[in-house]
Amino acid sequence: MHHTYINFSTGLISFSEATRFTAHKYDEAVAWCKANNKPKPKHTLHPRVKGFVATVKSLRQAPHVKAVYDVTIAYAHGKQFMSPPSFFDTIYRPHLHKSWRMYAHVNRYELASLPESDRDLAEWLEARWSEKGRKLDTLQARLRRGEQWEDFTSMDIKSS
């Protein structure tokens, strides 16, 4: 019997914060970071590193998985930072970009370039979250000053 194999792309989305952002959850994350000597998060919750570490370790066993992508997304509606459009708005509002600002930044990291140890992988993820917070802080400041955000999605191809 002859088998034909089809090459499918594989993608896995992992939300390292593990839950939706709320003011209460943010306060809990800040308290946890303070108690565990971690930097206070900006605009995000602290990432759940154990799930990320386990995922990366498993993905390293898959020869077809080559990279990890870090995606930062921001929205603003008027002067309200991090106010995304509803699902209804995205479907039924033509010219959504006239009412909302949207920003996406993507970094690609070769899987082979990520640290090997659990601790180093956890620190690597925490560093990405710190960068993410700084990007979001900059966008919020630009919004307050009435400055434009980048009008396109930016992508950095890195092997760091």
Buried (B, 14 or more C-beta within 10 A) or exposed (E): EEEEEEEEEEEEEBEBBBEEBEEEBBEEBBEEBEEEEBEEBBBBBBBBBEBBBEBBEEBEEEEEBEBBEBEBBBBBBEEEBBEBBEEEEEEEBEEEEEEBBBBBBBBBBEEEEBBEEBEEBBEBBBEBBBBBBEBBEEBBEBBEEEEEBEEEEEEEEEEE
